């Protein structure tokens, strides 16, 4: 005959305002279109590091930026005109943006 196992688990949920703030973070890229110089701006101050991966239209990674600033200035003026993919990797979410270089 079968046996019944009753296990008791404690589920503890910790509320972190930092994570909640981060999940509400809005990211803007301006100017867009750009001449190659543009800024990536988070709508609030950050107390955590995050990464920005920049890929060309073939998906090739051309730049990785590590920053903790809520405003990050990028210079792609040495690269060809076109559409570039931005992958902004925050500790708890990933945001995808595009920037057009004219």
Residue pairs with C-beta under 8 A, 6 or more apart in sequence:
18 47
18 48
19 91
19 92
21 44
22 48
22 90
22 91
22 92
22 93
23 92
23 93
25 42
25 43
25 44
25 90
26 42
26 43
27 40
27 41
27 42
27 43
27 88
27 95
27 97
28 40
28 41
28 43
29 38
29 39
29 40
29 41
29 86
29 97
29 98
29 99
30 38
30 39
30 41
31 38
32 38
32 98
32 99
32 100
33 99
33 100
33 101
33 102
34 76
34 99
34 100
34 101
34 102
35 77
35 101
35 102
36 75
36 76
36 77
36 78
36 79
36 101
37 73
37 74
37 75
37 76
37 77
38 73
38 74
38 76
38 99
39 71
39 72
39 73
39 74
40 52
40 71
40 72
40 74
40 86
40 88
40 97
41 70
41 71
41 72
42 70
42 71
43 70
44 70
45 70
46 68
46 69
46 70
47 68
48 68
48 90
48 91
49 66
49 67
49 68
50 66
50 67
50 68
50 88
50 89
50 90
50 91
51 64
51 65
51 66
51 67
51 88
51 89
52 63
52 64
52 65
52 67
52 72
52 74
52 86
52 87
52 88
52 89
53 61
53 63
53 64
53 86
53 87
53 89
54 61
54 62
54 63
54 64
54 65
54 74
54 76
54 84
54 85
54 86
54 87
55 61
55 62
55 84
55 85
55 87
56 62
56 79
56 80
56 82
56 84
56 85
57 82
57 83
57 84
57 85
59 85
62 76
62 79
62 84
63 74
63 76
65 72
65 74
76 84
76 99
76 101
79 101
80 101
81 101
81 102
82 100
82 101
83 98
83 99
83 100
83 101
84 98
84 99
84 100
84 101
85 96
85 97
85 98
86 96
86 97
86 98
86 99
87 94
87 95
87 96
88 94
88 95
88 96
88 97
